[in-house]
Amino acid sequence: MRVDELEEIALRCLPPEVSEYFNQGAFAGLTTSAAPGAWDRLRLRPRVLRDVSCVSTAATVLGHEVATPIMVAPTALQRAAHPEGEVATARAVAATSSLMCVSSNSGSTFEDIAATGVQWWLQVYIRRDRGLTLAMLQRARAAGASAMVLTADTPVVGYKRNAGQPATDVIPAEHQRVNLDAIGLPQSALEHAADVGPDDIGWLHEVTGLPVIVKGVLREDDARMVAAAGAVAVWVSNHGGRQLDQSITTAEALPAIASALSGTGTEVYVDGGIRKAEHVLAALSLGAKAVFLGRPVLWALAAGGDVHQGGRAGVAHLLTELTGDLAHVMALAGARNVAELSPDLVG
Ligand SMILES: Cc1cc2nc3c(=O)[nH]c(=O)nc-3n(C[C@H](O)[C@H](O)[C@H](O)COP(=O)(O)O)c2cc1C
């Protein structure tokens, strides 16, 4: 799977404001552009003379069985990539037995996403208006979300440099944040609460009864802190480089976090710049139970060129091809299943 080709096709199909929104990073974009290269720089140490006549990519995350550890990260404005947006993504994820994390800022309703039969988690931004947040959590729970993913790296939204108009100004309002009932509320109610703390992990669990994952962790001390506060999983992420520029890449941050949590039962996931099966192989070997794709899914949704049709077919193609490539590189590395991926394969 050539994700870079997919990106090229998608960028030709999208209005300039939307491609800028999808691809941009915070400030100078250093962290965004460093991400894929950091995975590329890792070196693999394949095992030989293993019987790899049967290779399986099946995995388990928080007890959910999935056919692939390659999953979909939460991204806003999917309906700017394709009219069916998150519903098209969900159909593809359901068809490939993967899992999807739905953004708080989704442009499709939780009910429409859930109707596809997809396994999904809700990504949570806690707003200044906690009542508004709570109503959204309850709506997601009622629709069938099976975990809450608290995004911890966005107390304020990182500044971006826009060449033109921001995408949110050119996308119809009915394609944005449709699960938040903010009618009549001031804009400030929608702003992110800047005082979110470890106690909110317990709060999220208490009000939803669902397991809580914390997304946006880059340090071992934070990983231990959120696990001690009740998080069942830590999601290593720098938000695709859209928050603090010059943040450490996730390829660099993952090993220390995975070893800090090793043996504790707290699961580790990672995203950021994952574009190839070798990147997935390295991430899983370094201790991640799953990897999540952000921009590649947006590109797959948008790509209306000859090879990919975009929408559901585009996302299904991306997930299927990358999973097929993963099985191939696992065979080359002498690993029959994800349990056989261990840190000695990297280095
Ligand atoms: C256009 C765009 C919108 C995003 N929206 C959200 C969001 O609503 N919530 C969130 O937690 N992360 C959001 N993210 C971050 C992704 O979940 C993920 O961490 C990141 O995109 C992974 O890096 P990658 O794009 O290199 O795969 C967004 C990323 C992009 C590119």
The ligand as a Gaussian input file, in Angstrom:
#p B3LYP/6-31G(d) Opt

LIG

0 1
 C       -7.676000      16.818000      10.527000
 C       -7.430000      16.201000      11.871000
 C       -8.418000      16.286000      12.854000
 C       -8.202000      15.720000      14.114000
 N       -9.214000      15.764000      15.036000
 C       -9.016000      15.176000      16.245000
 C      -10.061000      15.163000      17.206000
 O      -11.165000      15.652000      16.970000
 N       -9.786000      14.586000      18.413000
 C       -8.572000      14.014000      18.707000
 O       -8.371000      13.507000      19.810000
 N       -7.586000      13.992000      17.792000
 C       -7.784000      14.544000      16.578000
 N       -6.779000      14.490000      15.652000
 C       -5.526000      13.746000      15.957000
 C       -5.655000      12.273000      15.523000
 O       -6.549000      11.574000      16.341000
 C       -4.306000      11.543000      15.595000
 O       -3.751000      11.704000      16.871000
 C       -3.283000      11.980000      14.531000
 O       -3.911000      12.433000      13.349000
 C       -2.362000      10.803000      14.200000
 O       -1.379000      11.165000      13.308000
 P       -1.442000      10.867000      11.715000
 O       -2.429000      11.845000      11.150000
 O       -0.045000      11.132000      11.298000
 O       -1.853000       9.429000      11.517000
 C       -6.970000      15.064000      14.392000
 C       -5.994000      14.976000      13.398000
 C       -6.218000      15.537000      12.148000
 C       -5.149000      15.376000      11.102000

